């Protein structure tokens, strides 16, 4: 299994045989209410496309460009539905009708593992899943995909929220959407696109990264290294053909496979009779196409393949990919599929760790016009052992933009209200750099979405025993400073951590709900409740005392006694534990060991869980009054 940032290559043929919509447009989708929303896709170059919604039946027309691409905008009404969205072409057969479409509020939900953390992993999973009967909340998960270039489409589908569809969905996203739905009584669309263990630069476009001094020079070197790696990989691919017994033979539809073994698909090789095997193995299978499919474009889905595949149908190459977590979905061009049995050949190359066609049985099929047929008669044969192959070229490129390209670009510029975000743990070691990187990423999304400064609400990372000399405090500070960016908000969750030895707090109810408070108050103008915990505003030195003032400090209090987590220092920059007293919306901090106070810090540690909050019970964000050099200052990508 390769490192996640390995180069991803996609080889395939796009046949503009009919109007095609990207996956983000489908049955059960939610369109943003009272907005002019983009609709886009492909068609025959130069041919007209007509789109209309059943809410007003107003037809909007556009002509596909020479590249086959088209885009238009339609006006949506106030929240409601269900409706139909119809996309017509010049050919009477080129008609797509999307059913059960709702109009409501649409949010993108992204980040790393704490956003990916699914409902079936939470504290009260069984109870919450059983109660998740909200058909007007719609769920869309973008299939994981890394790409070196921006992709036009993704794998995913809209699902009404139910106990059957919600278990694997993002828990933070669900609880956020549930709170909005209950408070506003409108349909909610949640687009979940996240990947655990990922850094913010992976979610930022390369063009935006090049505007940041910390990344500009590194990216210039990256380009040279990438080009050398691509050249080396091309030579390696050509050289392994000579060692592969099946190359240019076993891909042919009439290849002799009488001595091939029956294959278990899906399954990793380690779960079959190929334990500890690395190298090249070939699969063959068939699918039975109905008469109506003959000569037409058909989608072939194989699920994820570890590591690389090249895939043929009836001897015609239809796709290739070398990202072990990407679900393979290839378009079989018109003219390839015939009525009756069709042959599929898949050459899989694995260079380490697990290998094979794996995933779920329901991910493997051939499909046209919503009709699916299974692939059957799977067989397998080894083409070459890794020990007989030349050494694999090594990549020394720092990953950047791969998730922006593979998991954000495909949904741009779908009409949304805003975004929620839970990430930062993977950038702890470069927390000072995050001060510029994170705001740049937000600006990048806003610019490329074309929706202006849409709301962007994020979660401050939870206390966790990193063992990194309190570097995560600097990351939380970088997140706090990001609030200077217009139309942003931050949910503080230090009080719901539970276990500072676990980087994944299992209470996601409060996390989603606190993000929703920001949206309800700031985006939707709901009155009468607090949406933020106390946020540091200013300080004043008064002899041996430092007086700290807060915003969002109505009913400032400390749960269970005097405020904890405060430290104080003089000009020697040596912080010691301090006493703290609450006076109105201020906290007075002192220590008998610091007669000439200079600075205060609150909860300035990796795993600090402290008790300062406001009357709403929302905890205060960690902060410091000083600007003295930190542990991550100068640490670059």
C-alpha positions as CSV (number, residue, x, y, z in Angstrom):
1,X,0.0,0.0,0.0
2,X,1.6,3.3,-1.1
3,X,1.8,6.5,0.8
4,X,-1.3,8.6,0.3
5,X,0.4,11.4,-1.6
6,X,1.6,9.2,-4.4
7,X,1.0,10.5,-7.9
8,X,-2.5,9.7,-9.2
9,X,-3.0,9.1,-12.9
10,X,-6.3,8.6,-14.6
11,X,-6.5,7.3,-18.1
12,X,-9.8,7.1,-19.9
13,X,-11.9,8.3,-22.7
14,X,-14.7,10.8,-22.3
15,X,-17.4,10.1,-24.8
16,X,-20.0,12.9,-25.2
17,X,-22.7,10.5,-26.3
18,X,-25.4,12.3,-24.3
19,X,-26.0,14.8,-21.6
20,X,-24.0,14.0,-18.5
21,X,-24.4,15.6,-15.0
22,X,-21.7,15.3,-12.3
23,X,-22.6,13.1,-9.3
24,X,-23.5,16.1,-7.1
25,X,-26.6,16.5,-9.2
26,X,-28.9,13.6,-8.6
27,X,-32.2,12.3,-7.2
28,X,-32.9,13.4,-3.6
29,X,-30.6,16.4,-3.8
30,X,-31.1,19.7,-2.0
31,X,-30.7,23.0,-3.9
32,X,-30.0,26.2,-2.0
33,X,-33.2,28.2,-1.5
34,X,-33.9,31.7,-2.9
35,X,-30.7,31.7,-4.9
36,X,-29.3,31.7,-8.4
37,X,-27.6,28.3,-8.4
38,X,-25.3,26.9,-11.1
39,X,-26.1,23.7,-13.0
40,X,-23.4,22.2,-15.2
41,X,-22.4,19.1,-17.1
42,X,-21.3,17.8,-20.6
43,X,-23.1,17.3,-23.9
44,X,-22.2,17.1,-27.6
45,X,-20.1,20.1,-28.4
46,X,-22.2,22.9,-29.8
47,X,-25.6,21.4,-28.8
48,X,-28.2,23.2,-26.7
49,X,-29.1,22.2,-23.2
50,X,-32.4,23.2,-21.6
51,X,-32.9,23.1,-17.8
52,X,-36.1,23.8,-15.8
53,X,-37.4,23.1,-12.4
54,X,-40.9,22.0,-11.7
55,X,-41.4,24.8,-9.2
56,X,-41.8,27.4,-12.0
57,X,-41.1,25.5,-15.2
58,X,-39.0,28.4,-16.5
59,X,-36.6,27.1,-19.1
60,X,-33.0,28.2,-19.1
61,X,-30.9,27.5,-22.2
62,X,-27.2,27.2,-22.9
63,X,-25.0,25.8,-25.7
64,X,-22.2,23.3,-24.9
65,X,-18.7,24.5,-25.7
66,X,-16.3,22.9,-28.1
67,X,-15.0,20.8,-25.1
68,X,-18.5,19.6,-24.5
69,X,-18.9,21.5,-21.2
70,X,-21.8,23.7,-20.3
71,X,-23.0,25.6,-17.3
72,X,-26.0,27.8,-16.6
73,X,-27.8,29.2,-13.6
74,X,-31.4,28.9,-12.4
75,X,-33.5,30.7,-9.8
76,X,-34.7,28.6,-6.9
77,X,-37.8,29.5,-4.7
78,X,-38.2,29.5,-1.0
79,X,-37.7,26.2,0.9
80,X,-40.0,23.4,-0.2
81,X,-40.5,20.4,-2.4
82,X,-40.3,17.7,-3.5
83,X,-39.7,18.9,-7.1
84,X,-38.3,17.6,-10.3
85,X,-35.3,19.1,-12.2
86,X,-35.3,18.3,-15.9
87,X,-32.3,18.6,-18.3
88,X,-33.1,18.3,-22.0
89,X,-30.9,18.1,-25.1
90,X,-31.4,18.3,-28.8
91,X,-31.9,14.5,-29.0
92,X,-35.2,13.4,-27.5
93,X,-33.3,10.6,-25.8
94,X,-31.0,13.1,-24.1
95,X,-33.4,13.8,-21.2
96,X,-32.6,13.5,-17.6
97,X,-35.2,14.0,-14.9
98,X,-34.0,14.3,-11.3
99,X,-36.7,13.3,-8.8
100,X,-37.4,14.1,-5.2
101,X,-35.5,17.4,-5.3
102,X,-35.8,19.6,-2.2
103,X,-35.1,23.3,-1.9
104,X,-33.5,24.3,1.4
105,X,-30.2,25.1,3.1
106,X,-27.0,23.5,1.8
107,X,-23.8,23.2,3.8
108,X,-20.4,21.7,3.0
109,X,-18.8,19.7,5.9
110,X,-15.1,19.1,5.6
111,X,-11.9,18.5,7.5
112,X,-10.0,15.5,8.8
113,X,-10.8,12.5,11.1
114,X,-13.0,14.3,13.6
115,X,-15.2,15.4,10.8
116,X,-15.0,12.0,9.2
117,X,-15.9,10.3,12.5
118,X,-19.1,8.5,11.8
119,X,-22.3,8.2,13.6
120,X,-21.8,4.5,14.5
121,X,-18.6,5.5,16.4
122,X,-20.2,8.0,18.8
123,X,-21.1,7.7,22.5
124,X,-24.8,7.2,21.9
125,X,-24.7,5.6,18.5
126,X,-27.6,3.1,18.8
127,X,-30.0,5.7,20.2
128,X,-29.1,8.5,17.8
129,X,-29.1,6.3,14.7
130,X,-32.5,4.8,15.6
131,X,-33.9,8.3,15.9
132,X,-32.4,9.7,12.7
133,X,-35.7,9.7,10.8
134,X,-35.4,13.0,8.9
135,X,-36.2,12.5,5.3
136,X,-35.9,16.2,4.6
137,X,-32.2,16.1,5.7
138,X,-30.2,14.8,2.7
139,X,-26.8,13.4,2.9
140,X,-24.0,13.3,0.3
141,X,-20.6,11.9,0.9
142,X,-17.8,12.6,-1.5
143,X,-15.8,9.5,-2.1
144,X,-12.2,9.8,-1.0
145,X,-10.0,10.8,-3.9
146,X,-6.5,12.4,-4.2
147,X,-5.6,13.9,-7.5
148,X,-2.6,16.0,-8.8
149,X,-5.0,18.0,-11.0
150,X,-8.6,19.4,-10.4
151,X,-11.2,16.8,-11.1
152,X,-14.5,17.5,-12.8
153,X,-16.5,14.8,-11.0
154,X,-16.6,12.6,-7.9
155,X,-18.3,9.5,-6.7
156,X,-21.3,9.9,-4.4
157,X,-25.0,10.1,-4.2
158,X,-27.7,12.0,-2.3
159,X,-29.5,9.9,0.4
160,X,-32.5,10.9,2.6
161,X,-31.5,10.7,6.2
162,X,-32.7,7.5,7.9
163,X,-31.5,4.9,10.3
164,X,-30.3,3.0,7.3
165,X,-28.3,5.8,5.6
166,X,-26.9,7.7,8.6
167,X,-24.6,5.1,10.4
168,X,-21.5,5.8,8.2
169,X,-22.1,9.5,7.8
170,X,-20.2,12.3,9.5
171,X,-21.5,12.6,13.1
172,X,-20.6,16.3,13.4
173,X,-22.3,17.1,10.0
174,X,-25.4,15.2,11.0
175,X,-25.8,16.9,14.4
176,X,-25.2,20.2,12.8
177,X,-27.8,19.6,10.2
178,X,-30.3,18.1,12.6
179,X,-30.1,21.3,14.8
180,X,-30.7,23.6,11.8
181,X,-33.6,21.4,10.6
182,X,-35.3,21.4,14.0
183,X,-34.9,25.1,14.6
184,X,-35.8,26.3,11.0
185,X,-38.1,23.5,9.7
186,X,-36.6,23.6,6.2
187,X,-34.8,20.9,4.2
188,X,-31.1,20.6,4.9
189,X,-28.5,19.4,2.4
190,X,-25.2,18.2,3.9
191,X,-22.2,17.6,1.6
192,X,-19.6,15.6,3.5
193,X,-16.1,15.7,2.1
194,X,-13.3,14.8,4.6
195,X,-10.2,12.6,5.1
196,X,-8.6,11.7,8.3
197,X,-5.0,12.6,9.1
198,X,-4.8,15.3,6.4
199,X,-3.2,18.7,6.5
200,X,-4.8,22.0,5.5
201,X,-2.5,22.5,2.5
202,X,-4.0,19.3,1.0
203,X,-7.4,21.2,0.9
204,X,-6.0,24.3,-0.6
205,X,-5.4,24.9,-4.3
206,X,-1.9,25.1,-5.6
207,X,-2.6,28.5,-7.1
208,X,-3.5,29.8,-3.7
209,X,-0.6,28.2,-2.0
210,X,1.7,29.9,-4.4
211,X,0.5,33.3,-3.0
212,X,2.0,32.3,0.4
213,X,5.7,33.0,0.9
214,X,6.1,29.9,3.1
215,X,4.9,27.6,0.2
216,X,6.0,29.5,-2.9
217,X,9.6,28.4,-2.9
218,X,8.9,24.9,-1.7
219,X,6.3,24.4,-4.5
220,X,8.9,25.5,-7.1
221,X,11.2,22.7,-5.9
222,X,8.2,20.3,-5.7
223,X,7.5,20.9,-9.4
224,X,11.0,19.7,-10.4
225,X,10.8,16.7,-8.2
226,X,7.3,15.8,-9.5
227,X,8.4,16.0,-13.1
228,X,11.4,13.7,-12.4
229,X,9.2,11.3,-10.5
230,X,6.6,11.2,-13.4
231,X,9.4,10.5,-15.9
232,X,10.9,7.7,-13.7
233,X,7.4,6.2,-13.2
234,X,6.8,6.2,-16.9
235,X,10.0,4.3,-17.5
236,X,9.2,1.9,-14.6
237,X,5.8,1.2,-16.0
238,X,7.3,0.3,-19.4
239,X,10.0,-1.9,-17.9
240,X,7.6,-4.0,-15.8
241,X,5.6,-4.9,-18.9
242,X,8.5,-7.2,-19.9
243,X,8.3,-9.0,-16.6
244,X,4.6,-9.4,-16.7
245,X,3.5,-12.7,-18.3
246,X,0.1,-11.3,-19.1
247,X,1.0,-8.0,-20.7
248,X,-0.8,-7.5,-24.0
249,X,-2.3,-11.0,-23.8
250,X,-4.6,-11.4,-20.9
251,X,-6.5,-8.2,-21.5
252,X,-7.8,-9.6,-24.8
253,X,-11.5,-10.8,-24.8
254,X,-10.5,-14.2,-26.2
255,X,-7.6,-14.8,-23.8
256,X,-7.3,-18.4,-22.7
257,X,-8.1,-18.5,-19.0
258,X,-8.9,-22.2,-18.6
259,X,-6.1,-22.6,-16.0
260,X,-7.0,-19.5,-14.0
261,X,-8.2,-19.8,-10.4
262,X,-11.6,-18.7,-9.2
263,X,-11.2,-15.3,-7.4
264,X,-13.0,-13.9,-4.4
265,X,-14.0,-10.4,-5.2
266,X,-14.1,-8.1,-3.4
267,X,-11.2,-9.2,-1.1
268,X,-7.7,-8.2,-0.4
269,X,-5.1,-10.7,-1.5
270,X,-4.2,-11.3,2.1
271,X,-7.7,-12.7,2.7
272,X,-7.3,-15.2,-0.1
273,X,-4.8,-17.8,-1.3
274,X,-2.3,-15.0,-2.1
275,X,-1.1,-14.1,1.4
276,X,2.0,-11.8,1.5
277,X,2.0,-11.4,-2.2
278,X,3.2,-8.2,-3.8
279,X,3.4,-7.8,-7.6
280,X,1.1,-8.1,-10.6
281,X,-2.1,-10.1,-10.7
282,X,-4.8,-10.2,-13.4
283,X,-8.5,-10.5,-12.9
284,X,-11.1,-11.5,-15.5
285,X,-14.9,-11.4,-15.2
286,X,-18.0,-11.0,-17.3
287,X,-21.2,-9.0,-17.2
288,X,-24.4,-9.7,-19.2
289,X,-25.6,-6.5,-20.9
290,X,-29.3,-6.2,-22.0
291,X,-30.1,-5.5,-25.7
292,X,-30.8,-1.8,-24.8
293,X,-27.1,-1.3,-23.7
294,X,-25.6,-2.4,-27.0
295,X,-23.3,0.2,-28.5
296,X,-24.0,2.8,-25.7
297,X,-21.9,4.2,-23.0
298,X,-22.0,2.2,-19.8
299,X,-20.5,2.9,-16.4
300,X,-18.2,0.3,-14.9
301,X,-17.6,0.4,-11.1
302,X,-15.0,-1.8,-9.4
303,X,-14.7,-0.3,-6.0
304,X,-11.3,0.7,-4.6
305,X,-8.2,-1.2,-5.9
306,X,-4.9,-1.5,-4.0
307,X,-2.6,-0.1,-5.5
308,X,-2.8,0.3,-9.3
309,X,-5.1,-0.9,-12.0
310,X,-5.5,-0.9,-15.7
311,X,-8.9,-2.0,-16.8
312,X,-10.2,-3.3,-20.2
313,X,-13.7,-4.1,-21.4
314,X,-13.9,-6.4,-24.5
315,X,-10.2,-5.6,-25.1
316,X,-10.6,-1.8,-25.0
317,X,-8.8,0.1,-22.2
318,X,-11.4,2.1,-20.3
319,X,-9.5,3.4,-17.3
320,X,-6.5,3.3,-15.0
321,X,-5.7,4.7,-11.5
322,X,-3.0,4.3,-8.9
323,X,-4.6,5.7,-5.7
324,X,-5.4,2.7,-3.5
325,X,-8.4,4.4,-1.9
326,X,-10.1,5.7,-5.0
327,X,-13.3,4.0,-6.0
328,X,-12.9,3.0,-9.7
329,X,-15.7,4.2,-11.9
330,X,-14.9,4.2,-15.6
331,X,-17.1,5.2,-18.5
332,X,-17.1,2.4,-21.2
333,X,-17.2,4.4,-24.4
334,X,-20.1,4.0,-26.8
335,X,-19.6,1.2,-29.3
336,X,-17.7,-1.1,-26.9
337,X,-20.5,-2.9,-25.0
338,X,-22.5,-5.6,-26.8
339,X,-25.7,-7.3,-25.9
340,X,-25.0,-10.5,-23.9
341,X,-21.7,-11.4,-22.3
342,X,-18.9,-8.8,-22.1
343,X,-15.4,-9.5,-20.8
344,X,-13.6,-7.4,-18.2
345,X,-9.9,-7.6,-17.5
346,X,-8.2,-5.8,-14.6
347,X,-4.5,-5.8,-14.2
348,X,-3.6,-5.0,-10.5
349,X,-0.2,-4.0,-9.4
350,X,0.6,-3.8,-5.7
351,X,4.1,-2.9,-4.4
352,X,3.7,-3.3,-0.7
353,X,1.2,-4.1,2.0
354,X,-2.3,-5.2,1.2
355,X,-3.4,-5.6,-2.5
356,X,-6.3,-6.5,-4.7
357,X,-9.9,-5.4,-5.6
358,X,-11.4,-4.7,-2.2
359,X,-14.3,-2.7,-0.8
360,X,-18.0,-3.6,-0.8
361,X,-19.9,-6.0,-3.1
362,X,-22.4,-3.2,-3.9
363,X,-19.5,-1.1,-5.4
364,X,-18.9,-3.6,-8.2
365,X,-21.3,-3.4,-11.2
366,X,-22.0,-2.2,-14.7
367,X,-24.7,0.4,-15.0
368,X,-26.7,2.3,-17.5
369,X,-29.8,4.5,-16.9
370,X,-30.0,3.4,-13.3
371,X,-30.1,-0.3,-14.2
372,X,-27.2,-2.3,-12.7
373,X,-25.9,-5.8,-13.5
374,X,-23.4,-7.8,-11.5
375,X,-19.9,-8.8,-12.6
376,X,-19.6,-12.6,-12.4
377,X,-17.2,-15.5,-13.1
378,X,-14.2,-13.8,-11.4
379,X,-10.9,-15.5,-12.1
380,X,-7.3,-14.5,-11.2
381,X,-3.8,-15.3,-12.3
382,X,-0.4,-14.0,-11.2
383,X,1.5,-12.0,-13.8
384,X,4.7,-11.3,-12.0
385,X,6.1,-11.4,-8.4
386,X,7.5,-8.1,-7.0
387,X,10.9,-9.7,-6.6
388,X,11.1,-10.1,-10.4
389,X,10.3,-6.4,-11.0
390,X,12.7,-3.4,-11.1
391,X,12.8,-1.2,-8.0
392,X,9.9,1.2,-7.7
393,X,10.9,4.9,-8.1
394,X,10.7,6.9,-4.9
395,X,8.8,10.1,-4.5
396,X,10.2,12.9,-2.4
397,X,7.4,15.4,-3.1
398,X,5.5,17.1,-0.2
399,X,1.8,16.6,-0.7
400,X,-0.3,19.7,-1.5
401,X,-3.7,20.4,-3.0
402,X,-4.5,16.7,-3.7
403,X,-7.8,16.8,-1.7
404,X,-8.8,20.2,-3.1
405,X,-8.4,18.7,-6.5
406,X,-10.1,15.4,-5.8
407,X,-12.8,16.3,-3.3
408,X,-13.5,20.0,-3.5
409,X,-13.1,20.9,-7.2
410,X,-15.7,18.3,-8.3
411,X,-18.4,20.0,-6.3
412,X,-17.5,23.5,-7.3
413,X,-19.5,25.7,-7.7
414,X,-22.6,23.9,-6.3
415,X,-24.9,26.4,-4.6
416,X,-24.3,26.4,-0.9
417,X,-25.1,28.6,2.2
418,X,-21.7,27.9,3.9
419,X,-19.2,25.5,5.2
420,X,-18.3,23.8,8.5
421,X,-14.8,22.5,9.2
422,X,-13.0,20.3,11.8
423,X,-9.3,20.0,11.2
424,X,-6.0,21.2,12.6
425,X,-4.5,18.2,14.4
426,X,-2.2,17.4,11.5
427,X,-0.9,21.0,11.4
428,X,0.1,21.2,15.1
429,X,3.8,21.0,14.3
430,X,3.5,24.1,12.1
431,X,0.9,26.0,14.1
432,X,2.4,29.5,13.5
433,X,2.3,28.8,9.8
434,X,-1.4,27.9,10.2
435,X,-2.1,31.5,11.1
436,X,-1.8,32.3,7.4
437,X,-2.5,28.9,5.8
438,X,-5.9,28.4,7.3
439,X,-7.3,31.9,6.4
440,X,-5.9,31.5,3.0
441,X,-7.7,28.1,2.5
442,X,-11.0,29.8,3.6
443,X,-10.4,32.6,1.1
444,X,-9.5,30.1,-1.6
445,X,-12.8,28.2,-1.2
446,X,-14.8,31.5,-1.2
447,X,-13.0,32.8,-4.3
448,X,-13.4,29.5,-6.2
449,X,-17.0,29.0,-5.1
450,X,-17.9,32.4,-6.3
451,X,-20.4,32.8,-3.4
452,X,-18.6,35.8,-1.8
453,X,-17.6,35.6,1.9
454,X,-20.0,32.7,2.7
455,X,-20.1,31.6,6.4
456,X,-17.3,29.4,7.4
457,X,-17.6,27.9,10.9
458,X,-14.9,25.7,12.4
459,X,-14.1,23.7,15.5
460,X,-11.2,24.5,17.7
461,X,-9.2,21.3,18.2
462,X,-9.9,19.5,21.5
463,X,-7.4,19.0,24.3
464,X,-5.2,16.0,23.6
465,X,-2.0,14.7,25.2
466,X,0.2,15.2,22.1
467,X,3.4,15.1,24.2
468,X,4.7,17.9,22.0
469,X,5.6,20.6,24.5
470,X,2.2,22.3,24.2
471,X,2.5,23.1,20.5
472,X,-1.2,22.5,20.1
473,X,-1.9,25.6,22.2
474,X,-0.3,27.6,19.4
475,X,-2.6,25.8,16.9
476,X,-5.7,26.8,18.9
477,X,-4.3,30.4,19.0
478,X,-4.0,30.3,15.2
479,X,-7.7,29.2,15.0
480,X,-8.7,32.0,17.4
481,X,-6.9,34.5,15.3
482,X,-8.7,33.3,12.2
483,X,-11.9,34.9,13.7
484,X,-10.5,38.2,12.3
485,X,-11.6,36.9,8.9
486,X,-15.1,38.1,8.1
487,X,-18.0,35.8,8.5
488,X,-16.2,33.1,10.5
489,X,-17.0,31.4,13.8
490,X,-15.4,29.0,16.1
491,X,-16.9,26.3,18.3
492,X,-14.8,25.6,21.5
493,X,-15.2,22.0,22.7
494,X,-12.6,21.7,25.5
495,X,-15.4,20.6,28.0
496,X,-16.6,17.7,25.9
497,X,-13.3,16.0,25.4
498,X,-13.9,13.2,28.0
499,X,-10.5,11.6,27.5
500,X,-7.4,13.6,26.7
501,X,-5.6,10.4,25.6
502,X,-8.1,10.1,22.7
503,X,-7.7,12.5,19.8
504,X,-11.3,11.7,18.7
505,X,-13.8,12.9,21.3
506,X,-16.9,10.6,21.0
507,X,-19.4,13.2,22.0
508,X,-20.2,14.8,18.6
509,X,-23.7,15.9,19.6
510,X,-22.4,19.0,21.3
511,X,-19.8,19.7,18.5
512,X,-22.4,19.7,15.8
513,X,-24.8,21.7,17.9
514,X,-22.3,24.4,18.8
515,X,-21.4,24.9,15.1
516,X,-25.2,25.2,14.5
517,X,-25.4,27.9,17.1
518,X,-23.0,30.1,15.1
519,X,-25.1,29.4,11.9
520,X,-28.4,30.1,13.6
521,X,-27.3,33.4,15.2
522,X,-24.9,34.8,12.6
523,X,-26.2,33.4,9.3
524,X,-29.9,33.1,10.0
525,X,-30.3,36.0,12.5
526,X,-31.9,34.0,15.2
527,X,-32.1,36.0,18.4
528,X,-32.2,35.2,22.1
529,X,-29.3,32.8,22.7
530,X,-25.5,32.8,23.0
531,X,-23.5,31.2,20.3
532,X,-19.9,31.6,21.5
533,X,-18.0,31.0,24.7
534,X,-15.9,33.8,26.2
535,X,-13.3,35.1,23.7
536,X,-10.2,37.1,24.8
537,X,-10.6,40.8,24.0
538,X,-7.9,42.9,25.9
539,X,-5.8,43.1,29.0
540,X,-4.5,45.8,31.3
541,X,-1.5,45.6,33.7
542,X,-2.1,47.0,37.2
543,X,0.9,46.5,39.3
544,X,1.1,42.8,40.2
545,X,-2.3,42.2,38.6
546,X,-3.4,41.7,35.1
547,X,-7.1,42.4,34.2
548,X,-8.4,40.4,31.3
549,X,-11.5,41.4,29.4
550,X,-13.7,39.1,27.3
551,X,-16.3,39.2,24.6
552,X,-19.3,36.9,25.0
553,X,-18.9,37.1,28.7
554,X,-22.4,37.6,30.0
555,X,-22.7,35.6,33.2
556,X,-18.9,34.9,33.2
557,X,-18.4,32.0,35.6
558,X,-16.2,29.1,36.6
559,X,-17.8,25.7,37.0
560,X,-17.0,24.1,40.3
561,X,-15.1,26.9,42.0
562,X,-12.4,29.4,41.2
563,X,-11.2,29.7,37.5
564,X,-8.5,27.3,36.7
565,X,-5.9,27.1,33.9
566,X,-4.4,30.6,34.3
567,X,-0.6,31.3,34.4
568,X,1.2,34.6,34.8
569,X,4.7,35.8,34.0
570,X,6.9,38.8,34.5
571,X,9.4,40.2,32.0
572,X,11.5,37.1,32.5
573,X,8.9,35.2,30.5
574,X,8.7,32.4,33.1
575,X,5.1,31.4,33.6
576,X,3.8,30.2,37.0
577,X,0.3,29.1,38.2
578,X,-1.8,32.0,39.0
579,X,-4.9,32.9,41.1
580,X,-7.9,34.2,39.1
581,X,-11.0,36.0,40.2
582,X,-14.0,36.9,38.1
583,X,-15.3,40.5,38.2
584,X,-18.2,41.1,35.8
585,X,-16.9,40.4,32.3
586,X,-13.2,40.4,33.5
587,X,-10.8,38.1,35.2
588,X,-8.2,39.5,37.5
589,X,-5.0,37.3,37.5
590,X,-2.3,37.5,40.1
591,X,0.5,35.5,41.8
592,X,2.6,36.3,44.9
593,X,5.6,35.0,42.9
594,X,5.2,37.6,40.2
595,X,5.3,41.1,41.7
596,X,5.7,42.8,38.3
597,X,3.3,41.1,36.0
598,X,3.7,41.2,32.2
599,X,1.6,38.5,30.6
600,X,-1.2,36.0,31.2
601,X,-2.0,32.7,29.5
602,X,-5.1,30.6,29.8
603,X,-5.3,26.9,29.2
604,X,-2.0,27.1,27.4
605,X,-1.2,23.4,27.1
606,X,-1.9,20.4,24.9
607,X,-4.4,18.7,27.2
608,X,-5.7,21.4,29.5
609,X,-9.4,21.1,30.4
610,X,-10.5,24.2,32.4
611,X,-13.7,25.6,33.8
612,X,-14.1,29.2,32.6
613,X,-17.4,29.7,30.7
614,X,-20.3,32.1,30.3
615,X,-23.9,31.8,31.5
616,X,-24.8,29.7,28.4
617,X,-22.2,27.1,29.6
618,X,-20.0,27.6,26.6
619,X,-16.3,27.3,27.5
620,X,-13.7,30.0,27.0
621,X,-11.1,29.7,24.2
622,X,-7.5,29.3,25.3
623,X,-5.5,32.5,24.7
624,X,-2.4,34.5,25.7
625,X,-1.8,38.2,26.1
626,X,1.9,38.1,25.0
627,X,3.4,37.8,21.6
628,X,6.7,36.2,22.7
629,X,8.2,33.6,20.3
630,X,6.6,30.3,20.3
631,X,7.7,26.7,19.7
632,X,6.5,26.6,16.1
633,X,7.6,30.1,15.0
634,X,9.7,29.6,11.8
635,X,8.8,26.0,11.3
636,X,7.9,25.7,7.6
637,X,6.4,23.2,5.2
